[in-house]
Amino acid sequence: MSRAPLRPLARILKARAQGENPDAIEAENRARRHEAMADKQRQRAEGRLLVLGLAFFCAFGLIGMRMGALASSVPEEPRASAVGNPIIGQRSDIVDRNGRILATNLQTHSLYAHPRDMIDPAYAAKGLAEIFPELDEAELLKDFEGDRRFLWVRRQISPEQMQAVHDIGSPGLLFGPREMRLYPNGPIAAHVLGGASYGREGVASAEVIGVAGVERQFDAYLRDPANEGAPLQLSLDLTVQAAAEQVLAGGMSIMNAKGATSVLMDIHTGEIVSMVSLPDFDPNNRPRVQTTGDQSDSPLFNRAVQGVYELGSVFKIFTTAQAMELGLVNANTMIDTQGPLTWGRFRIRDFRDYGPELSTTDVIVKSSNIGTARIAMQIGAERQRAFLGSLGFLEPTPLEMVEAPTGKPLLPPNWSEISTMTISYGHGLSSSPVHLAAGYASLLNGGTRVEPTLLRRDHVEQGPRIVSEAVSARSRDMLRQVVTDGTASFGEVPGYEVGGKTGTADKPRAAGGGYYEDKVISTFATVFPANDPQYVLIVTLDEPSENSGDEPRRTAGWTAVPVAAEMIRRTAPLLGLRPQVDTPQQVGVTLTSN
C-alpha cells in the first residue's frame, strides 16, 4: 500500500525556490489526510448503525407478528411432554358396522410414589388405603419405609381419586398422564373385543397393547401411526349384539344351562353380525386366567370359537345334500329305517320308531339316525370327508381372532365306515358353532362357499361351488318342513319363514371315556327367511334342562329352539327384515237381479 508523504518533494523544492515555509506545506497535507481518514471512519460507523437498525426492526416485527397470532388464537392450557419418549400412545378406536364405538381411549392419570420424598409415610399409607380399599395399609407402609426409590401405587385412577390423593398433601405422591382403553358398552361383545392391558410403562405415558380377541389380532394395525387414527370397523351390529345377548342370557337361565353361545351370520358375505358366548365378562375389568379346573367353565372361554362339540343331528342336512348332489337320492327317495342298524358291536337307533322306511325329506323332518346312516353308507368315507372339508369342517376356525386356531375340529383317527355313519348324524366329529354357521351358509345361500369374518365387507367375491342351486333350494325346503311339521315346531316366528334343524348330542365325559346320560349339548341351526335366505343363526346350550313338566326335557326342540325363535323375533326387525303378513282373501260377491 502506498502512502502520501507528509512533505511532498515537488512542492517542497518549489517552496524553497520561492522562499516559502516548507512546514506549512506539511501541516496542510497532514490536515487533508486526517480529514480523509475521518470521512472513512464516519461511513463505516453509519453502515454499522444501519445494519443494527435493520436487525432491531426485524426482531420487533417478528415479536409483533407472534403477539398478534397469540391474541387471535384460542387459549389452551399448557401441556407437559416427555422429550424423546419412545412409548406409542394413541390407539385407534374399534367401531361396529354402523360406526358406533365399541372400544376407544380415555385420558386419565397414574399414581406413583417416591418414598424418600415423603414427610409422613404412615399418614400417606393410611390415606391411600382409605381411598383404595384393595390396597393394604401395612404393605404400603412397609414399602414406603424401605429402600425403594420408586413405587407404582395405581396404574390408573379417576379424577375423584386423584383429588382425594391431592388432599393427602404428601410430596412423595406423584401423578403421571396415562391413556387407558375404555369399552363403553361393558360386557357387550366382550369375547370378540377381548381386552387390552399395558406394555411398556413410564411415568409420562404407557403403551396400550391387546391381550385377546380382535384387540390382539389387530394390535399392530391399531397402534400404527400411519393409519392416522382410522378406526377398525367390525361386521358386528351393536344393537343386534345387545339384543342377542339379552335373549340368550334369559334363555340360558330359563333352560338351566351352564353355558350358551350364538352366532348370527350374513348368509351371502360371511359377515358375523352377532356372536355371543355366556358366561361373559367386562373387558374394562378383565378377569385373570383360571389355573385350575375346567377351562371351558371360565368366562374368558369363547364357546363360539374355542368350543369344539359334537353337535348332533344338525349335520344330517349335509349328508342328504351331498347324496342329492351325487344323484344317489332325491327328496322323495324312500330310505330303509328299520332298526336298530347293526355294524359290528355298534347299534344305531332312532329316538322313536319311525316305521320301516321314510322319504329323504322325512329323514330330515323326523331326524332319523338310521336313515341318515344308510344314506352315508352310499356316499362312502372318502367322499364324505372331502365334502365336509369343502365346507371347512376339517380346519381350525377361519376367523380374525387369536383364539381361532384353538378351535380345531376333532376328527376320528381312522375315518372308517362306522365313523362315516356316526358323523352323518353329528357324532364322531367335533366342531365349533362358527364352523356350523359357515357350513349352513355355504349350503343354503345357493351352494357357494362362504368364509366367516368379523370385518365389515362391502363386496365379497363368490366362493367355489359346493352344491347346485337346486340342491341348495331343496335343502332349504327340508329345513322349513322341520319347523312346520317336525322337531322344531317351537321355532315358528310369525311374519318370518324360519327353517332349521335341531341337534341333541350326549356330552362326553371329561375323564374315563363314554358319555353322560343326563348331560347334552343342544343346538338349533336355522336360516331365515327360508324363502329368501339372508341370515344363518346357530344357538347352542351347554347342559340345558327344561323342568316345567314332570320330567326334565333336554332335547333341542324343547331348549335351543324356543331361544332361537325369540332371538329371531327380536333381531329380525333390527336387521331390516320386514315381517310378511298374510292378507285375508277377499270374499267373492255374486251380483244377481231381483
C-alpha positions as CSV (number, residue, x, y, z in Angstrom):
1,M,0.0,0.0,0.0
2,S,1.4,3.4,-1.0
3,R,1.1,6.3,1.4
4,A,1.1,10.1,0.5
5,P,4.2,11.7,2.1
6,L,3.6,14.4,4.6
7,R,6.3,16.6,2.9
8,P,5.7,16.1,-0.9
9,L,9.1,16.6,-2.6
10,A,7.9,18.6,-5.6
11,R,6.1,21.2,-3.6
12,I,9.0,21.5,-1.0
13,L,11.6,22.1,-3.7
14,K,9.3,24.7,-5.4
15,A,8.6,26.4,-2.0
16,R,12.3,26.6,-1.1
17,A,13.0,28.2,-4.5
18,Q,10.3,30.8,-3.9
19,G,11.4,31.4,-0.3
20,E,8.2,29.9,1.3
21,N,8.0,27.9,4.6
22,P,8.0,24.0,3.9
23,D,6.4,23.3,7.4
24,A,3.2,25.0,6.3
25,I,3.0,22.6,3.3
26,E,3.5,19.6,5.6
27,A,0.7,20.8,8.0
28,E,-1.7,21.3,5.2
29,N,-1.0,17.9,3.8
30,R,-1.4,16.3,7.3
31,A,-4.9,18.1,7.7
32,R,-6.1,16.7,4.4
33,R,-5.1,13.2,5.3
34,H,-6.8,13.3,8.7
35,E,-10.0,14.6,7.1
36,A,-10.0,11.7,4.6
37,M,-9.5,9.2,7.5
38,A,-12.3,10.8,9.5
39,D,-14.7,10.6,6.5
40,K,-13.9,6.9,6.1
41,Q,-14.5,6.1,9.8
42,R,-17.8,8.0,9.7
43,Q,-19.0,6.0,6.7
44,R,-18.1,2.7,8.4
45,A,-19.9,3.7,11.6
46,E,-23.0,4.8,9.6
47,G,-23.1,1.3,7.9
48,R,-22.9,-0.5,11.2
49,L,-25.8,1.6,12.6
50,L,-27.9,0.8,9.5
51,V,-27.3,-3.0,9.9
52,L,-28.1,-2.8,13.6
53,G,-31.2,-0.8,12.9
54,L,-32.5,-3.3,10.4
55,A,-31.8,-6.2,12.8
56,F,-33.8,-4.5,15.6
57,F,-36.6,-3.8,13.1
58,C,-36.9,-7.4,12.0
59,A,-36.8,-8.6,15.6
60,F,-39.5,-6.3,16.8
61,G,-41.6,-7.1,13.7
62,L,-41.4,-10.8,14.4
63,I,-42.3,-10.3,18.0
64,G,-45.3,-8.2,17.0
65,M,-46.5,-10.9,14.5
66,R,-46.2,-13.6,17.1
67,M,-48.1,-11.5,19.7
68,G,-50.8,-10.9,17.1
69,A,-51.1,-14.6,16.3
70,L,-51.4,-15.5,20.0
71,A,-54.0,-12.8,20.5
72,S,-56.2,-14.2,17.7
73,S,-55.8,-17.9,18.6
74,V,-57.9,-20.0,21.1
75,P,-56.3,-20.1,24.5
76,E,-55.1,-23.6,25.7
77,E,-53.7,-25.0,28.9
78,P,-50.0,-25.8,28.6
79,R,-49.2,-29.5,28.3
80,A,-46.2,-31.3,29.5
81,S,-44.3,-33.5,27.1
82,A,-41.6,-36.0,27.5
83,V,-38.7,-35.4,25.1
84,G,-37.6,-38.5,23.2
85,N,-40.3,-40.7,24.8
86,P,-40.3,-44.0,22.7
87,I,-43.7,-45.2,24.0
88,I,-46.5,-45.2,21.5
89,G,-49.6,-43.5,23.0
90,Q,-52.6,-43.3,20.7
91,R,-54.6,-46.4,19.8
92,S,-57.3,-46.5,17.1
93,D,-60.9,-47.0,18.0
94,I,-62.9,-50.1,17.2
95,V,-66.4,-49.5,15.8
96,D,-69.3,-51.6,14.7
97,R,-70.6,-51.9,11.1
98,N,-72.6,-48.6,11.6
99,G,-69.7,-46.7,13.1
100,R,-70.8,-46.9,16.7
101,I,-67.9,-47.1,19.3
102,L,-67.0,-50.5,20.7
103,A,-63.6,-49.6,22.1
104,T,-61.9,-46.2,22.5
105,N,-59.3,-44.3,24.6
106,L,-59.7,-42.2,27.7
107,Q,-57.2,-39.8,29.2
108,T,-56.6,-40.4,32.9
109,H,-53.7,-40.4,35.4
110,S,-51.4,-42.9,37.1
111,L,-50.3,-42.7,40.7
112,Y,-46.7,-43.5,41.8
113,A,-44.7,-42.7,44.9
114,H,-41.1,-41.5,45.7
115,P,-40.9,-42.9,49.3
116,R,-37.7,-40.8,50.1
117,D,-39.6,-37.6,49.4
118,M,-42.4,-38.5,51.9
119,I,-42.6,-36.5,55.1
120,D,-45.1,-38.8,57.0
121,P,-45.2,-42.3,55.3
122,A,-47.6,-43.7,57.9
123,Y,-50.1,-40.9,57.2
124,A,-49.8,-41.3,53.4
125,A,-50.3,-45.1,53.6
126,K,-53.4,-44.7,55.8
127,G,-54.8,-42.1,53.4
128,L,-54.2,-44.3,50.3
129,A,-55.8,-47.3,52.0
130,E,-58.9,-45.3,52.6
131,I,-59.1,-44.1,49.0
132,F,-58.2,-47.5,47.5
133,P,-59.8,-50.3,49.7
134,E,-58.0,-53.0,47.7
135,L,-54.6,-51.7,48.9
136,D,-53.1,-53.0,52.2
137,E,-52.0,-50.2,54.6
138,A,-49.4,-52.4,56.2
139,E,-47.8,-53.4,52.9
140,L,-47.8,-49.8,51.7
141,L,-46.1,-48.6,54.9
142,K,-43.5,-51.4,54.6
143,D,-42.7,-50.2,51.0
144,F,-42.7,-46.6,52.0
145,E,-40.2,-47.1,54.8
146,G,-38.0,-49.5,52.9
147,D,-35.1,-48.8,50.5
148,R,-37.3,-48.4,47.4
149,R,-36.9,-45.2,45.4
150,F,-39.9,-45.7,43.2
151,L,-43.2,-47.5,43.6
152,W,-46.3,-47.8,41.5
153,V,-49.5,-47.3,43.5
154,R,-52.2,-47.4,40.8
155,R,-51.8,-47.7,37.1
156,Q,-54.9,-45.6,36.5
157,I,-57.1,-43.5,38.8
158,S,-60.3,-41.5,38.4
159,P,-60.4,-37.7,38.7
160,E,-62.2,-38.1,42.1
161,Q,-59.5,-40.4,43.3
162,M,-56.8,-38.0,42.0
163,Q,-58.4,-35.1,44.0
164,A,-58.5,-37.3,47.2
165,V,-54.8,-38.2,46.8
166,H,-54.1,-34.4,46.4
167,D,-55.8,-33.8,49.7
168,I,-53.4,-36.1,51.4
169,G,-50.7,-33.5,50.7
170,S,-47.7,-35.8,50.6
171,P,-44.9,-34.5,48.3
172,G,-43.9,-38.1,47.6
173,L,-47.2,-39.0,45.8
174,L,-47.0,-38.0,42.2
175,F,-49.2,-38.3,39.1
176,G,-48.4,-39.1,35.5
177,P,-50.6,-38.7,32.4
178,R,-52.0,-42.0,31.2
179,E,-54.2,-43.3,28.4
180,M,-56.5,-46.2,29.2
181,R,-58.6,-48.4,26.9
182,L,-62.3,-48.0,27.5
183,Y,-65.2,-50.2,26.5
184,P,-68.2,-48.0,26.9
185,N,-70.7,-50.9,26.4
186,G,-69.4,-53.0,29.2
187,P,-69.7,-56.8,28.6
188,I,-71.4,-56.4,25.2
189,A,-69.2,-58.2,22.6
190,A,-66.6,-58.9,25.2
191,H,-65.3,-62.1,23.7
192,V,-65.0,-60.5,20.3
193,L,-63.1,-57.5,21.6
194,G,-61.0,-59.4,24.0
195,G,-59.4,-56.6,26.0
196,A,-56.2,-54.6,26.4
197,S,-53.5,-54.0,29.0
198,Y,-50.3,-52.1,29.5
199,G,-47.0,-53.0,27.9
200,R,-44.0,-50.7,28.4
201,E,-44.8,-48.1,31.1
202,G,-43.3,-44.8,32.1
203,V,-44.3,-42.1,34.5
204,A,-45.3,-39.9,31.5
205,S,-47.2,-42.5,29.4
206,A,-47.8,-46.2,28.9
207,E,-48.1,-48.5,25.9
208,V,-51.6,-50.0,25.5
209,I,-51.5,-53.5,23.9
210,G,-54.2,-56.0,23.1
211,V,-54.3,-59.2,25.1
212,A,-57.1,-61.2,23.4
213,G,-59.8,-61.1,20.7
214,V,-59.6,-58.6,17.9
215,E,-57.6,-56.2,20.1
216,R,-54.7,-58.6,20.0
217,Q,-55.3,-59.9,16.4
218,F,-55.1,-56.3,15.0
219,D,-52.8,-54.9,17.6
220,A,-50.2,-53.8,15.0
221,Y,-52.9,-52.0,12.9
222,L,-54.5,-50.3,16.0
223,R,-51.1,-49.0,17.1
224,D,-49.8,-48.0,13.6
225,P,-49.4,-44.2,13.4
226,A,-49.5,-44.5,9.6
227,N,-53.3,-45.1,9.9
228,E,-53.7,-41.6,11.3
229,G,-56.3,-42.8,13.8
230,A,-58.6,-44.6,11.3
231,P,-60.9,-46.9,13.3
232,L,-61.1,-50.7,12.9
233,Q,-64.6,-51.4,11.6
234,L,-66.1,-54.8,12.5
235,S,-69.0,-56.6,11.0
236,L,-70.9,-56.7,14.3
237,D,-74.1,-54.6,14.8
238,L,-74.1,-53.2,18.3
239,T,-77.9,-53.1,18.6
240,V,-78.3,-56.7,17.3
241,Q,-75.5,-57.9,19.6
242,A,-77.1,-56.4,22.7
243,A,-80.5,-57.9,21.9
244,A,-78.9,-61.3,21.2
245,E,-77.0,-61.3,24.5
246,Q,-80.1,-60.4,26.4
247,V,-82.2,-63.1,24.8
248,L,-79.5,-65.8,25.2
249,A,-78.9,-64.9,28.8
250,G,-82.6,-65.2,29.5
251,G,-82.8,-68.5,27.7
252,M,-79.8,-69.8,29.5
253,S,-81.4,-69.0,32.8
254,I,-84.8,-70.5,31.9
255,M,-83.3,-73.7,30.5
256,N,-80.9,-74.1,33.5
257,A,-77.9,-74.3,31.2
258,K,-74.4,-73.8,32.4
259,G,-73.3,-72.1,29.2
260,A,-74.6,-70.9,25.9
261,T,-73.5,-69.4,22.6
262,S,-75.0,-68.0,19.4
263,V,-73.7,-67.0,16.0
264,L,-75.6,-64.8,13.6
265,M,-74.1,-64.6,10.1
266,D,-74.9,-63.0,6.8
267,I,-75.5,-66.0,4.6
268,H,-74.0,-64.3,1.5
269,T,-71.0,-62.4,2.8
270,G,-70.0,-64.4,5.8
271,E,-70.0,-61.3,8.0
272,I,-70.8,-62.2,11.6
273,V,-73.4,-59.7,12.8
274,S,-73.6,-61.1,16.3
275,M,-71.5,-63.6,18.3
276,V,-72.3,-64.3,21.9
277,S,-70.7,-66.6,24.5
278,L,-72.0,-66.9,28.0
279,P,-70.9,-66.6,30.7
280,D,-69.1,-63.4,29.7
281,F,-67.0,-60.7,31.4
282,D,-66.4,-56.9,31.3
283,P,-63.3,-56.1,29.3
284,N,-62.9,-52.9,31.4
285,N,-62.0,-55.3,34.3
286,R,-60.9,-58.4,32.5
287,P,-60.6,-61.4,35.0
288,R,-57.5,-63.5,35.4
289,V,-57.0,-66.7,33.5
290,Q,-58.0,-69.8,35.5
291,T,-55.1,-72.0,36.6
292,T,-57.2,-74.9,37.9
293,G,-60.4,-76.7,36.9
294,D,-62.1,-76.9,33.6
295,Q,-61.0,-74.0,31.4
296,S,-64.3,-74.2,29.4
297,D,-66.1,-73.0,32.6
298,S,-64.1,-69.8,32.6
299,P,-65.9,-66.6,31.5
300,L,-62.9,-66.0,29.3
301,F,-63.6,-69.1,27.2
302,N,-65.2,-68.2,23.9
303,R,-67.7,-71.1,23.2
304,A,-68.5,-69.9,19.7
305,V,-64.9,-70.1,18.5
306,Q,-63.0,-72.3,21.0
307,G,-65.8,-74.6,22.0
308,V,-65.5,-77.8,19.9
309,Y,-68.5,-80.0,20.3
310,E,-70.3,-83.0,18.8
311,L,-73.3,-81.0,17.5
312,G,-75.6,-83.9,16.7
313,S,-78.4,-84.0,14.1
314,V,-77.7,-80.6,12.7
315,F,-75.2,-82.4,10.5
316,K,-77.9,-84.6,8.8
317,I,-78.7,-81.9,6.2
318,F,-75.1,-82.1,4.9
319,T,-75.5,-85.8,4.4
320,T,-78.7,-85.6,2.4
321,A,-77.5,-82.6,0.4
322,Q,-74.3,-84.4,-0.7
323,A,-76.4,-87.5,-1.6
324,M,-78.7,-85.4,-3.7
325,E,-75.8,-83.6,-5.3
326,L,-74.2,-87.0,-6.2
327,G,-77.5,-88.2,-7.6
328,L,-77.8,-91.1,-5.1
329,V,-81.2,-89.9,-3.8
330,N,-83.8,-87.3,-4.4
331,A,-86.2,-85.6,-2.0
332,N,-88.7,-88.4,-2.3
333,T,-86.4,-91.5,-2.4
334,M,-87.5,-94.0,0.3
335,I,-84.9,-94.9,2.8
336,D,-84.8,-98.0,4.9
337,T,-85.2,-97.0,8.6
338,Q,-85.7,-100.5,10.0
339,G,-83.8,-100.6,13.3
340,P,-81.6,-101.0,15.0
341,L,-78.9,-100.7,12.4
342,T,-76.1,-103.0,13.4
343,W,-72.4,-102.6,12.5
344,G,-70.2,-104.9,14.4
345,R,-70.7,-104.3,18.1
346,F,-72.3,-100.9,17.4
347,R,-76.1,-100.3,17.4
348,I,-77.6,-97.2,15.8
349,R,-81.1,-96.4,17.0
350,D,-83.7,-93.7,16.4
351,F,-85.3,-91.6,19.1
352,R,-88.6,-93.4,18.3
353,D,-89.8,-96.0,15.9
354,Y,-90.5,-94.3,12.5
355,G,-91.6,-97.4,10.7
356,P,-89.8,-99.5,8.0
357,E,-89.0,-96.6,5.7
358,L,-89.0,-92.8,5.3
359,S,-88.5,-90.5,2.4
360,T,-85.3,-88.5,2.3
361,T,-87.3,-85.4,3.3
362,D,-88.9,-87.2,6.2
363,V,-85.4,-88.5,7.3
364,I,-84.6,-84.8,8.0
365,V,-88.0,-83.8,9.3
366,K,-88.3,-86.8,11.7
367,S,-84.5,-86.7,12.3
368,S,-83.8,-90.4,11.7
369,N,-80.3,-91.5,12.6
370,I,-80.8,-94.9,10.9
371,G,-82.0,-93.3,7.7
372,T,-79.1,-90.8,7.6
373,A,-76.6,-93.5,8.3
374,R,-77.9,-95.6,5.4
375,I,-77.5,-92.6,3.1
376,A,-74.0,-92.0,4.4
377,M,-73.1,-95.7,3.6
378,Q,-74.0,-94.9,-0.1
379,I,-71.7,-91.8,-0.1
380,G,-68.7,-93.5,1.4
381,A,-65.9,-92.3,3.8
382,E,-63.7,-90.6,1.2
383,R,-66.4,-88.6,-0.5
384,Q,-67.9,-87.7,2.9
385,R,-64.6,-86.4,4.2
386,A,-63.9,-84.4,1.0
387,F,-67.4,-82.8,1.2
388,L,-67.1,-81.8,4.8
389,G,-63.6,-80.5,4.0
390,S,-65.0,-78.3,1.3
391,L,-67.3,-76.8,3.9
392,G,-64.4,-76.0,6.2
393,F,-65.0,-78.7,8.9
394,L,-61.5,-80.1,8.8
395,E,-59.6,-76.9,9.5
396,P,-59.3,-74.6,12.5
397,T,-61.9,-71.8,12.8
398,P,-61.0,-69.3,10.0
399,L,-61.8,-66.1,11.9
400,E,-59.8,-62.9,12.7
401,M,-59.2,-63.7,16.4
402,V,-56.1,-65.0,18.2
403,E,-58.3,-67.7,19.8
404,A,-59.5,-69.0,16.4
405,P,-56.6,-71.5,15.8
406,T,-57.5,-73.3,19.0
407,G,-61.0,-74.1,17.6
408,K,-59.6,-77.1,15.6
409,P,-62.2,-79.8,14.8
410,L,-61.6,-83.2,16.5
411,L,-61.6,-85.8,13.7
412,P,-61.6,-89.6,14.0
413,P,-58.1,-91.1,13.8
414,N,-59.4,-93.7,11.3
415,W,-62.3,-92.5,9.1
416,S,-63.9,-95.9,8.9
417,E,-67.3,-96.9,7.7
418,I,-68.7,-96.7,11.3
419,S,-67.2,-93.2,11.5
420,T,-68.9,-92.3,8.3
421,M,-72.2,-93.4,9.7
422,T,-72.0,-91.6,13.0
423,I,-70.6,-88.4,11.5
424,S,-73.5,-88.3,9.2
425,Y,-75.8,-87.5,12.2
426,G,-73.3,-85.4,14.1
427,H,-71.3,-87.8,16.3
428,G,-67.7,-88.7,16.0
429,L,-66.6,-85.2,14.7
430,S,-66.4,-82.2,16.9
431,S,-66.6,-78.7,15.6
432,S,-67.3,-75.1,16.7
433,P,-70.6,-73.2,16.3
434,V,-68.7,-70.9,13.9
435,H,-67.8,-73.9,11.7
436,L,-71.5,-74.9,11.7
437,A,-72.7,-71.4,10.8
438,A,-70.2,-71.2,7.8
439,G,-71.3,-74.7,6.7
440,Y,-75.0,-73.8,6.8
441,A,-74.4,-70.5,5.0
442,S,-72.4,-72.2,2.2
443,L,-75.0,-74.9,1.7
444,L,-78.1,-72.7,1.8
445,N,-77.1,-69.5,0.1
446,G,-77.3,-71.1,-3.3
447,G,-74.4,-73.5,-2.8
448,T,-71.2,-71.4,-2.8
449,R,-68.5,-71.4,-0.1
450,V,-68.6,-68.7,2.5
451,E,-65.7,-67.7,4.8
452,P,-66.7,-66.3,8.1
453,T,-65.3,-62.9,9.0
454,L,-65.5,-60.2,11.8
455,L,-64.6,-57.4,9.5
456,R,-67.0,-55.2,7.6
457,R,-67.2,-56.2,3.9
458,D,-68.6,-54.0,1.1
459,H,-68.1,-56.5,-1.6
460,V,-67.3,-60.2,-1.5
461,E,-66.3,-62.4,-4.4
462,Q,-68.3,-65.6,-4.8
463,G,-66.6,-68.6,-3.5
464,P,-66.3,-72.1,-5.1
465,R,-69.5,-74.0,-5.6
466,I,-70.3,-76.7,-3.1
467,V,-73.7,-77.9,-4.4
468,S,-76.0,-76.8,-7.1
469,E,-78.7,-74.2,-6.6
470,A,-81.4,-76.8,-7.0
471,V,-79.9,-78.9,-4.1
472,S,-79.5,-75.8,-2.0
473,A,-83.1,-74.8,-2.6
474,R,-84.3,-78.4,-1.8
475,S,-82.3,-78.4,1.4
476,R,-84.0,-75.1,2.5
477,D,-87.4,-76.7,1.8
478,M,-86.5,-79.6,4.0
479,L,-85.4,-77.4,6.8
480,R,-88.6,-75.4,6.5
481,Q,-90.6,-78.6,6.9
482,V,-88.6,-79.4,10.1
483,V,-90.1,-76.2,11.6
484,T,-93.6,-76.6,10.2
485,D,-94.0,-80.4,10.7
486,G,-91.0,-81.7,12.5
487,T,-88.9,-81.5,15.6
488,A,-88.5,-77.7,15.6
489,S,-92.2,-76.7,15.8
490,F,-91.4,-74.1,18.6
491,G,-89.1,-72.3,16.1
492,E,-92.0,-70.8,14.1
493,V,-91.9,-66.9,14.2
494,P,-94.9,-65.1,12.8
495,G,-94.1,-63.0,9.8
496,Y,-90.8,-64.8,9.1
497,E,-90.4,-68.2,7.3
498,V,-87.9,-70.0,9.5
499,G,-86.1,-73.2,8.5
500,G,-83.8,-75.1,10.7
501,K,-82.5,-78.4,12.1
502,T,-82.3,-79.5,15.8
503,G,-79.4,-81.4,17.2
504,T,-79.1,-83.0,20.6
505,A,-75.7,-84.7,21.4
506,D,-74.7,-86.5,24.5
507,K,-71.9,-84.8,26.3
508,P,-68.6,-86.8,26.5
509,R,-67.1,-87.4,29.9
510,A,-64.1,-85.4,30.8
511,A,-62.3,-88.5,32.1
512,G,-62.8,-92.2,31.7
513,G,-64.4,-92.1,28.3
514,G,-68.0,-92.6,27.3
515,Y,-70.9,-90.1,27.5
516,Y,-73.1,-88.7,30.3
517,E,-76.6,-90.0,30.4
518,D,-78.1,-86.7,31.7
519,K,-75.9,-84.0,30.1
520,V,-76.3,-82.9,26.5
521,I,-75.3,-80.2,24.0
522,S,-78.4,-79.0,22.3
523,T,-78.2,-77.0,19.1
524,F,-80.6,-75.3,16.7
525,A,-79.2,-74.3,13.3
526,T,-81.6,-72.1,11.4
527,V,-81.9,-70.0,8.3
528,F,-84.3,-67.1,7.8
529,P,-86.3,-66.1,5.8
530,A,-86.3,-69.6,4.3
531,N,-87.9,-68.4,1.1
532,D,-85.2,-65.7,0.6
533,P,-82.3,-66.6,2.9
534,Q,-80.5,-63.7,4.4
535,Y,-79.1,-64.9,7.7
536,V,-78.0,-68.1,9.5
537,L,-78.4,-68.4,13.2
538,I,-76.7,-71.0,15.5
539,V,-77.9,-71.4,19.1
540,T,-76.1,-73.9,21.4
541,L,-76.9,-74.6,25.0
542,D,-74.5,-76.5,27.3
543,E,-76.3,-78.9,29.6
544,P,-79.8,-77.5,29.3
545,S,-82.7,-78.9,31.2
546,E,-86.3,-77.7,30.8
547,N,-88.0,-78.6,34.0
548,S,-91.6,-77.3,33.6
549,G,-93.0,-80.8,33.2
550,D,-92.9,-83.9,35.3
551,E,-89.6,-85.0,33.9
552,P,-86.6,-82.9,32.7
553,R,-86.5,-82.3,28.9
554,R,-83.1,-81.7,27.4
555,T,-83.6,-82.1,23.6
556,A,-83.0,-79.1,21.4
557,G,-86.7,-78.9,20.4
558,W,-87.5,-78.1,23.9
559,T,-84.5,-76.0,24.8
560,A,-82.5,-74.4,22.0
561,V,-85.4,-73.9,19.5
562,P,-87.5,-71.5,21.7
563,V,-84.5,-69.4,22.5
564,A,-83.5,-69.2,18.8
565,A,-87.1,-68.3,17.9
566,E,-87.2,-65.5,20.4
567,M,-83.8,-64.2,19.1
568,I,-85.1,-64.1,15.6
569,R,-88.3,-62.3,16.8
570,R,-86.1,-59.7,18.5
571,T,-83.3,-59.2,15.9
572,A,-85.1,-59.6,12.5
573,P,-86.6,-56.1,12.6
574,L,-83.3,-54.7,13.7
575,L,-81.7,-56.3,10.7
576,G,-84.2,-54.5,8.4
577,L,-86.3,-57.6,7.6
578,R,-90.0,-56.8,7.2
579,P,-92.4,-59.4,8.5
580,Q,-94.6,-61.0,5.9
581,V,-98.2,-60.5,6.8
582,D,-100.7,-62.8,5.2
583,T,-103.6,-60.7,3.8
584,P,-107.0,-62.4,4.0
585,Q,-108.5,-63.5,0.8
586,Q,-111.4,-61.3,-0.5
587,V,-114.8,-62.9,-0.3
588,G,-116.3,-63.4,-3.7
589,V,-119.6,-61.5,-4.3
590,T,-122.0,-62.5,-7.0
591,L,-124.4,-59.9,-8.2
592,T,-127.9,-61.1,-9.1
593,S,-131.0,-59.3,-10.2
594,N,-134.3,-59.3,-8.3
